Amino acid sequence: MSQQYESAPEAPAGSYSDGPSGPRAGFWARAAALLLDVIILGVISVILFAISRSLANFGGLVIGAIYFTLLDGGPSGQTLGKKALGIRVISLKEGGSIGYGRGFVRWLVQNFLSWIFLLGYLWMLWDKEKQCWQDKAAGSVVVPVSAYR
């Protein structure tokens, strides 16, 4: 079963656009999706902590990497939080799935760099394509599911 992705309309050659090249997920939808994902992973971490403290530290990091890599990089481009908010990750250039390699890069930047004064997340507020640092690193954008089928 293949999915068709409606690509964003291209701006005419030589024109200048201040906005993104297509519909993008808003800041609050992305923040709410991340909060839901953090809650889900937090519950798993509490369970691991109940089993073993050392397992909780290392296991939580590994489970987070697997969760975001497989779900953001998978065919749907959605973690459970993104699915609940009706948004997904797609490739900026191709429009489809970013794949697991780029999903892992996205998680790395999100997990280790985007927390610096939250600048990595806030970056989307003034970026033309509404990309956070992890999106730029992976060549991805977060979009409403309804706009890209």
ABEGO torsion letter per residue (X at the ends): XBBBBBBBBBBBBGBBBABBABBBBBAAAAAAAAAAAAAAAAAAAAAAAAABAAAAAAAAAAAAAAAAAAAAABAAGBBAAAAAAGBBBBBAAAGBBAEAAAAAAAAAAAAAAAABGGAAAAAAAABAAGBBAAAAAAGBBBBBAAABX
